[in-house]
Amino acid sequence: MTDSPEFQSVVELRRYTLHPGRRDELIELFEREFVESQEACGMRLFGLFREPAEPDKFVWLRGFRDMEARRAALEAFYHGPVWREHGPAANETMIDASDVLVLRPSGPGFPAPGGAGDSRVLVTVCHPAVPVKEFSAYFADHVAPALRESGVDTFGHFETEPAENTFPRLPVRENESVFVWFTKSTEEHRELLDRTGAELAGKLERPWQQRELTPTARSVLR
């Protein structure tokens, strides 16, 4: 189940840049070969997404019990038979796979599976100008309640996992301190979210990055 907290202790937010026109090819291969095989190695896949505004981007989320479990799971998968057979075909679709944030929970996790098939998910990445713990507390105490009162429920509150990358074969974004949160994406709330971003500007090093994501057929988070 997506709401299992033990698989949300460490979460990777992965955003790949693909060769033009090859996103659906990767998604078909991924959903056929890489979902059950990764989970069998001790990780949990939370979401697989297209990014409508960026036709050559593929975004996905996977979680682990802790950083040592992450190392063991990634070693098992990337040294195993499924990746050995199908990894080269997946890599051929990619230009860059290093846009990866390794995160740990700082508030509500991902909800249980469910939601409409045509729903969209909005992920927001913030670079706080204050310590990330301070920003996380401010978000939980002030921003999330105000959004909730206006009908916008946030979930999946995460911050940078500061531990060393335990599987250096896969590069990640290091030396960054971020706060990441998720919500459902609806047009009726766009003005509210834009206003919230403007109000938070003084607490951020740069404007937040928001990406609207469309779940693929096998995405649990929707």
C-alpha positions in Angstrom: 0.0 0.0 0.0 1.2 3.5 -0.8 0.6 4.8 2.7 3.0 2.2 4.2 5.3 4.5 6.3 8.2 2.1 6.4 8.8 2.7 2.7 8.7 6.4 3.0 11.7 6.8 5.3 13.8 7.5 2.2 12.2 8.6 -1.1 13.7 9.3 -4.4 12.1 11.9 -6.7 13.5 11.1 -10.1 13.1 13.3 -13.2 14.6 12.0 -16.5 15.3 13.8 -19.7 14.6 11.5 -22.7 15.4 11.6 -26.3 12.6 13.3 -28.3 9.6 11.1 -28.9 10.7 8.2 -26.7 8.8 8.8 -23.5 6.0 6.3 -24.2 8.6 3.7 -25.2 10.3 4.0 -21.9 7.0 4.0 -20.0 5.8 0.8 -21.7 9.1 -0.9 -21.0 9.1 0.4 -17.4 5.6 -0.7 -16.6 6.1 -4.1 -18.1 9.5 -5.0 -16.6 10.6 -2.6 -13.8 7.7 -2.4 -11.3 7.4 -5.8 -9.8 11.1 -6.5 -10.3 12.1 -3.5 -8.3 9.6 -4.1 -5.5 10.8 -7.7 -5.2 14.2 -6.3 -4.4 12.9 -4.3 -1.4 11.7 -0.9 -2.6 8.3 0.6 -3.2 7.2 2.4 -6.4 4.8 5.2 -5.5 4.3 7.0 -8.8 5.1 7.1 -12.5 4.3 10.3 -14.4 4.3 12.1 -17.6 5.0 15.8 -17.4 2.5 17.4 -19.9 4.4 20.7 -20.2 7.7 18.8 -21.0 7.0 16.0 -23.5 10.5 14.5 -23.1 10.4 14.3 -19.2 9.6 11.2 -17.2 9.1 11.5 -13.4 8.9 8.7 -10.9 9.1 8.1 -7.2 10.4 5.1 -5.2 10.8 4.6 -1.5 13.0 2.6 0.9 13.0 1.7 4.6 16.3 3.5 5.2 19.6 4.4 3.5 21.2 1.0 4.1 18.0 -0.7 2.7 18.3 1.6 -0.3 21.8 0.4 -0.9 20.9 -3.2 -0.7 17.8 -2.9 -2.8 19.6 -0.9 -5.6 22.5 -3.4 -5.6 20.1 -6.3 -5.9 18.1 -4.7 -8.8 20.9 -3.1 -10.8 23.2 -6.1 -10.5 20.3 -8.5 -11.2 18.9 -10.2 -14.3 16.0 -7.9 -15.1 18.2 -4.8 -15.4 20.9 -6.8 -17.1 18.4 -7.8 -19.8 16.3 -4.6 -20.2 18.5 -1.9 -18.7 20.3 -1.2 -22.0 17.0 -0.6 -23.8 15.9 1.8 -21.1 19.2 3.7 -21.1 18.9 4.2 -24.9 15.8 6.3 -24.3 17.6 8.7 -21.9 19.7 11.8 -22.2 20.1 12.4 -18.5 19.0 10.5 -15.4 20.8 12.5 -12.7 18.0 14.9 -11.7 17.3 13.0 -8.5 16.4 14.3 -5.1 16.9 11.9 -2.1 14.4 12.9 0.5 13.2 12.0 4.0 9.7 12.7 5.5 9.0 15.9 7.4 5.3 15.7 7.6 2.4 13.8 6.1 3.4 11.0 3.8 1.7 9.7 0.6 -1.9 8.8 0.9 -3.4 5.4 0.3 -4.0 4.4 -3.3 -7.0 5.9 -5.0 -8.2 8.9 -7.0 -9.7 9.5 -10.4 -7.9 8.1 -13.4 -7.6 11.5 -15.1 -6.3 13.3 -11.9 -3.1 15.2 -11.9 -0.5 15.6 -9.2 1.4 18.9 -8.5 4.9 18.6 -7.0 6.5 21.7 -5.6 10.2 22.0 -4.8 11.3 24.8 -2.5 14.8 25.9 -1.7 14.5 27.5 1.7 16.5 30.6 2.6 16.2 29.5 6.3 17.1 26.1 7.7 14.9 23.4 6.1 13.6 22.3 9.5 12.5 25.8 10.2 10.8 26.1 6.8 9.2 22.7 7.2 7.7 23.7 10.6 6.4 27.0 9.1 4.8 25.2 6.2 3.1 22.7 8.5 1.9 25.3 11.0 0.8 28.1 8.6 0.9 27.3 4.9 -0.7 23.8 4.9 -3.6 24.8 7.2 -4.4 27.9 5.1 -4.4 25.9 1.9 -6.5 23.2 3.5 -9.1 25.8 4.6 -9.3 26.9 1.0 -9.8 23.3 -0.2 -6.3 22.3 -1.1 -5.0 19.3 0.7 -1.2 18.9 0.8 0.5 15.5 1.3 3.9 14.0 0.9 6.0 16.6 2.8 9.7 15.8 2.5 13.1 17.4 2.9 16.6 16.6 1.8 18.1 13.4 3.2 21.6 14.6 4.2 23.2 11.2 4.4 25.8 10.3 1.8 24.6 8.6 -1.4 24.9 4.9 -0.5 24.7 3.8 -4.2 27.1 6.2 -6.1 26.6 4.3 -9.3 23.3 6.4 -9.6 24.1 10.1 -9.2 21.8 12.4 -7.2 21.6 16.1 -6.6 23.9 16.8 -3.7 24.7 19.9 -1.7 21.1 21.1 -1.9 18.6 21.7 0.9 15.1 21.4 -0.4 11.5 21.0 0.9 9.1 19.1 -1.4 5.4 18.8 -1.1 2.6 17.4 -3.2 -1.1 18.2 -3.9 -3.8 17.4 -6.5 -3.6 19.8 -9.4 -6.8 21.7 -10.3 -7.3 24.9 -12.4 -9.6 26.3 -9.7 -6.7 26.4 -7.2 -4.1 27.8 -9.5 -4.5 31.5 -8.4 -4.4 30.5 -4.8 -1.2 28.5 -5.3 0.4 31.4 -7.2 -0.5 33.7 -4.4 1.0 31.3 -1.8 4.2 31.2 -3.8 4.5 34.9 -3.8 3.8 35.1 -0.1 6.6 32.5 0.6 9.1 34.3 -1.7 10.9 36.0 1.2 11.6 32.6 2.8 13.1 31.0 -0.4 16.4 31.4 -2.1 14.7 31.3 -5.5 11.1 30.9 -6.8 9.7 27.5 -6.1 9.5 25.0 -8.9 6.1 23.5 -9.6 5.5 20.6 -12.0 2.2 19.3 -13.0 2.3 15.5 -13.4 -0.1 13.0 -15.1 0.0 9.5 -13.7 0.7 6.6 -16.0 -1.6 3.6 -16.1 0.4 1.8 -13.4 1.0 4.7 -11.1 -0.3 4.1 -7.6 -0.2 7.7 -6.6 -2.8 9.7 -8.6 
